[in-house]
Amino acid sequence: MKAIKCEFSVHMGAISGAAKTGGLIVKFVVDQVIRELPFGELIANAVDNFQSVCDSKNLNYTQALEFQNTLRRTGDTLLQAAVNQSWDRSEHAPIRPVLEQYIRMTEDIHCRCRKWLTKPYWKQLRQAKQYQSEFGAFKQQLDLLSSETMHAALHQGEANSEARHRVEMGRMAALDHAQRLPTSYLPTSHGLVGREAELAALAEAMQAPRSLAALVGRPGSGKSHCAKAFCRRWIDAGYGTQVLRWGWWLNAETETELRLGYAALLAELGGAIVQDTSTAELAARVWTALSANRFDWVLVFDNAPELSTDGYDGPAALRALFFPTPLTEQWGHGRILFTSRSALYTGATCLGHMSKVDIGPLSRDSAVVMLLAADADASGDIDVAGSSASGAAALQLVQRLDFLPLAIAAMSGYMHDHGLSVEHCLAEIPADLATGGVASALCLTLEYARAQPGLAHILDVAAFVNPDAIPLSLLGGDRAAVDRLCNMSVLRWLHDDVYSMHRLHQKALCTGRSPMAAVTAITTTLETFDLQKPSTFSQSLAMLVHVDALSPHMASYNADEQKLFASSVLSVSGSVLLRVLFHFKGAESKYEEALSMQRHVYGADAQNADLASTLNNLGNVHEARGEYGLAKSKHEEALSMQRHVYGADAQNADLARTLNNLGNVHEARGEYGLAESKHEEALSMQRHVYGADAQN
């Protein structure tokens, strides 16, 4: 063991020596030449990262992964620098061929690191001696390249004035993401009635940068609606003062929603997601990018949780998925707004000190205006004083609805779609609030909507999916029918072909009904997912939040429904998490859920193709994580099950796929003889299945 440690330290020294030489080369180029190009700061940051990794005495898996990522980023940046000089291929651009040599060199080191990282830790130590000589060769090549780079950089410094002028123009034109105003993402804000006091209170609470505030109120009070209106006004107000502002909306009720929101925001800010990043790590990367942004911005955490799965209340329920706390003073010009039902979002919290703005019932006049808004469009006048018979009925009706915006909007939609008078609607709502005027209004509207042609199926799907972002395609694609539900305030249009539904509507709709319409709709969408067609990724990613919303409902339904959900929904969503988001933990969770559901349906000792497929999927996750022993175990269990199901001498695509998976694991472990054997067996089987001359 002592000898192994010695070899490993020698190996690390070889890597560090080669890496330091490469780092000095890049740093020299940065100092002498590249700083005049638009990528100087980016390269400088890459060099600092590069040096910090290379100076480490104990290179571990994470550091080695960062080592190769840094090489990749530096190479890409230098390549872009070379491309920028393509306007002049004469002696004024002698750095170009040297940069190309450096890029090839970093690619070679990257490939070797990647192969080294596929080995178990003990094998990394064992192979240190072998790798030492290879990295020694890299070091010699980098030393040679250092001399060439020095001469090329000196020549590059003699570039003529025209070249310098063009480089400067390029630098001015190519502002990096920290200098570019991000595109805001905020759901559409519909007409807001009677919330001027709350908007004014929010404006005061968030006047200064680095402010945190929360809109707090009961369900249906219009917290999200008010937050949208505030953000729009706040951004628009910047134009009048020539202060550039932007905003971003994050649905914070579930981890999957928040994770997808973070990923989209990070992409907008110019960042990239590192594979197998936890949501907390992703939040930290977003925070770093936000802190560097020089514009005024506002971030909304909508539906911030009241209670976490771990039993934490209020802000503590969000803390594990929030930015690193305590928030530093160096977070630029940002403001953060929360909407929540929890009154704990106030004062000194674990997220920071925040101001609370309560959002309660509407005033009497505002409630009547909301109820009769469509009548005002026709007549131009609303009797808010209740001097007429219909005005008096309207006052009584909004009182029975507890002045709650959601209930008033639902009743208004029902009344105007059905062509009823206020007096007629008043007769259908209990006079005593204790009997449930709000619930009665919601149920009355939804029962009426379900009875209309073409609307029942839409409601059956919307009842069980995630309510924050429902694509039109998931609802069946009938735009006219969906628009009618929007006019009835059952659905709301957010943006493009995406809609939302309030959770109180969902709760009323799903009671006593099957989720199969939603399962079928999601299954149909996920069937289009193809790893070879990136155009299918965005639609499949959008389904992840809906899969999460469906899962809690499935346990109480019949075996056929659970089989479909496990094999067609959970398994495919796991593949999306694994292959598109590189979220290994999330993928494993989906596959484990599918396996548990299949064991429950088929029996603990059952053996069939569905179970084998899920075991193979779990093996793929372990392989992606470098857990090759676990991966081999899962693939072998799947192969044994398939042999039992299809027969010992069977040959089919499923068996070939499993053999290929096993071959990949053996190859990753350095067991090349076994790997070749498995791949040869898989190839022979595929020839048998598809034909000797087949190509696919």
Disulfide bonds with the S-S distance in Angstrom:
none
